[in-house]
């Protein structure tokens, strides 16, 4: 299937999930994250969920990272140049929901892309080779290009892998892992 068709199909699949299913699957995904061998790292980039798009509730992962005393980094998006800035999430970091429904820091301690060691990535779907489909703006591909080459890329998905995304290109950065309620996929 092509990205645009997969994007449409998986948005519909996600819309059909109830709030209770989202919470249950999000908690299961967070528990699966505990099984990954990533806990020696210090700087973890986590997306904050867009509720009206029925994204995975990352609050459970946030609590795990906080409990393990990790540095949690969150993004602020700039839609004029499709880039992100990254800020350390602390108790005093002010957050505001932007016009797209994305909770973002309004200010704080800026963190460089090069400091980030693990990135949790939102997605709509992914394939068996670790290719992912997001919303199509390329924010994460641009961001990951600025990170160190060995940054650990972890997708989070309510759904299992599809066989193949036909129209991947050289700008698409594949995942190292994808965590679903059913299993953890590892890609080479």
N, C-alpha and C positions, 0 to 999 in steps of 0.2 A: 504494500500500500504506500501511497504518497503521504508526505507529512501533512498536507492540508486536509486530506481525508481522515487520517488518524486523529488529527487535532479535533476535528468536528465530532468524530465518534467517541473520543475519550472525554470530551467536555460533557457530552450527553450522559455517558456512563457515570461520571462524577455527580452530575446534577440529580441523578436518581438515588443517590445515597442519602439516607436519613441522617439527622444530627447524631442520633445514637450510634449508627454504624460508623460515622466519621470518628467519633470519640473512641469507640472500641478498637477500630483498625489503627488509629493513631497511637493508642497506648501499646498495642501489639507491636507496631513498628518500632516504637521507642525501646521496648524490651529486646527486640531483635538487634538494635544498635549496640546494646550492651555486649553482644557476642563478638563484635568486630575487634580486631587487634589495632586499635587507634589510641589507646588510652595513655601512651607515653608522650603524645603530642600536647602542646600547651594552648595554641591559638586555633579556635574552632569558629568557622563562619556559619551562622545559622540564619535561614530566612524566617521572617515572622509571617505567619499565615494570613492570607487574604480570605476572610471568612465568607464573603458573598460568592466567592468562586469555589467554595467547598474544598479548599486545600487541606492537606494534612495538618492537624493541630500540632505544631512543633513545641507547644508549651511543655509537653512531657519530656522531650529531649532537652529543652532548656533547663528543666529541673535536674536532670541527670548531670548535665555539664556543670551546672552550678554546684551540685552536691560533690562532684569530683574536683572542685576548685579550679576549673578550666577558665581561660580567658575566652569570653564569648564575644564575637564580633558580629555586628548587624549592618545592613546596607542602607544607604539613602540613595534613591534613584534620581537621575537627571534625565528626563525624557527629551530634553532639547538636544542632547548629544548621545543618548542611549548608553550612558555610563553610570557607574556606581561609585560612591565613596563609602568607606567603611569606618565604623566607630565601635569602640569598646563599649559593651553593654555593662553598665554598673547600676547600682541602686539609684544613682542620681542622674542617669541618662534620661533626658526628657524624650518621650515618644509621642508622635502624633500620627493619626491616620491621614494619608494624603488623598487627593481627589480620586485615585484609582483604588482606594481601599487598602493600601499597603501601610502597615504600621512601620514608621521610620523614626530614627533619632533626629531631633531638630538641631542638636549640638552635641558636643562631647569630645572625647579623646580620639583623634583620627589614627587609624591603623593602616599601614601600607599593605598593598597586595602581597608583597614579598614576605611579610611576617606571618601570613595565614598559612597554616599547615594542613587543615582539614576543612573541606567545604561541603555542607549539606545543600543539595540542589533540588529546587522544586521542578516538577515535570508533569506532563500529562500522560506520556507513555514512553516506553523504552523497548529496545529489541535485544535479542540474545547475544549480540556483540557489544552491548553497552552504549549504543547510540541512543540519544534521548530526544524527545520532542517537548519543547516548552511552549510558550505562548507566541514565539516567532519573532521577537524583537532582538534577540541575540545578546541580551545583557550578560548572561552567564558565560557565553563563549568569549566575549571581549574581556570580561573580568578574569577568567581562567587563563587567558593568554598572558596576562600581566603577572600571574602568580609564578612561584618557582615551579620548575618542571615536575618536581616530585610531590606536589600538593596532592592530597588524597581527595578524590572526587566521589561523593556518595549521593546517589539519587534516592529519593523517597517516593514510593508509589503505592497507591491503594490496590493496583492491579498487577498481574503477572506480565512477564515479557511477551512481546509479540515476536514472531519469527524474524521479520526483516523490515527495515525502513528503506524503501527503494531510493529515495532521493537525498541521501546524505552527501555532504560535500567536505572539502578540505578544511573549512572553517569550523566544522562541528567537532567539538572535543568530547570524546567518549568518557564514560564513567569508569571508575575502578571497581565500584560496588553499586548495587541497587538493593535497597531494603524494602520488602513488601511484608504484609501480614503473614504470608505463607512461608517465605524463605529469604535468605540473603544470597544474591547473585554476586559472583566475583568474576571480573573480566581481566584478561591479561593485557 
